[in-house]
Amino acid sequence: MDKIAVLDFGGQYAHLIANRIRRAGVFAEIIIPQNLVDPATELKDFCAVVLSGGPQSVFEKNSPKVDPAIFEIKKPILGICYGLQFLVHALGGQVKKAAGGEFGEAKLKITGKSKLLAGLPKASTAWMSHGDEVKKLPKGFEKIASTADCEFAAIEDSARQIFGVQFHPEVKHTEFGEKILANFLKISGAKKSWDLDKFLKDEISKIKKQVGQKKVFLLVSGGVDSTVAFALLEKALGKKRVFGLMIDTGLLRQNEAEEVHKSLTKAGFANLKVANEAGHFAAALKNITDPEEKRRIIGRVFLKVQRKVLKRLRFNPREWLLGQGTIYPDTIESAGTANSDKIKTHHNRVEEIEKMIEKGLIVEPLAELYKDEVREVGRKLKLPKNLIERHPFPGPGLGVRILCGESEKPKTTNKIETEINRKWKIRGKVLPLRSVGVQGDARTFAHPVALFTASRDFDKLSAIATWIVNKFPEINRVVLGLDVAKAPRVFLAAPAKLTASRVELARAADAIVNQTLSAQKLYAKVWQFPVVLAPVFEKGGEAIILRPINSEEAMTANFARLPKTFFATVTKKLLKLDGVEHVFLDLTNKPPATIEWE
Ligand code: XMP
């Protein structure tokens, strides 16, 4: 079979590149460069090679490398982001540390003729996530596209068929990314021989082989991933050998456990139980404020509870494997590959689970797929539409949407606020808390800026948000005050914990947002809509932060530009909740911010 090699330098999107190539019908294999003994010889079996992005800089001593002899094998090569910087550095060009960086949307302008960019308009949108950039091209190369902040956004050596792009063609937010990858596949001459039907067939035999005579105890949440995993396991093993357990963590949405039980039973899943274990989670999280610590504890309590239920149901643990609906972004963001940076620990990727995976005790039939593919597999397995099209809800649930911790502000707060005001004539305030982000493939934990203006020109506000995050390393998110147009004089934050009353408040706010979304027929217009509770205030209450986003595969996202009337209605309703003092809208894309705040 014709195939493409994707060398994984640890980029958040390395697997996504392979996924996109496979979606174009050509098989792609991910290879960790350090695992190659003689790269130039081993890569000769492939039609072409892609060098992925990565969190490091070519200047770092231990940054991932591959023998430059691969540039002599006469196969087309495409370097993406770090991959581009690596090839420039290795072939005698120069890379420089950029003063700020470029994260999120950028306008790509074509400057030269190239097979790689064939069929693209002169200007289009490209998605960026980088600090370093190319300063001088190696011999034989020429520039084929630029952006305002990056001169060498795309380059090529047409004689050697070596190409490089600083942006990410593999993410859906790059308008013509698919076309660029298709052009590269055309250049490679690879034949098309891969699709999701083949994936299903291969996966079913893989499940049968791994499970053998045992049975599978699957943790379900009502979300699309575990529901599709449930259906796939039943198809491979038969209904009697798959048992679904939904754990009510106390961090679920309003009435979620009953509703999920009802809809899964209606969809024909017979072996299904709900265990209410809210007390365990609340006790374990009582004094925890660090986001990563919270995630690890939630993952561990899931395991503990699952063992307890196995025992209570008198299941012999030697006869059962644990099933999870893990999908690919859960593994990559938890640093699941050799070179990648840890962004956040997903609940189904804690250390104990990793050890069980090594021993072959975990079945994860969807671990290679992205959400859009999972939904397609669900359709192929004839699951009802309402289950397939639900918004994703993370395992740790409201637990990662209730911000905890102490009040903290960067020392440069005044400077940041003055510069924003000078440049945009808008009042911006640095909020005294931090949230998780992803920039240049690495994790950030930085402050949000809140903007106060009557404007609802979301394109303009988004441009301001991008400028702010690119300019100030202390800032990784920008939010918009929805309830007041004038900036309050000062914002405070109180030390906060995960208390029962805060969980109730977050749950009530989430219910209001979701009900309004459905009532205004906007549910299908957003991909996901986290509602975050943050202990920032003027007078002692809390703030609600709305985070509606659109995405294809959760690796990149942009904030959803919903109608002004929706935000106005929802803000009015939220302010009526006891304890809610302000409402904000998150204007940040991913990157630089992640979808969830923790
Ligand atoms: P981030 O915040 O990393 O989220 O941009 C990407 C997607 O993953 C979901 N998410 C999780 N899902 N367990 C899950 O099942 C987790 O621990 C977890 N953390 C984040 C998030 O809701 C978004 O869809």
Residues whose N, C-alpha, C, O or C-beta is under 5 A from the ligand:
A	BS01	XMP	E333 T345 H346 H347 P392 F393 P394 G395 P396 A554 T594 I595 E596
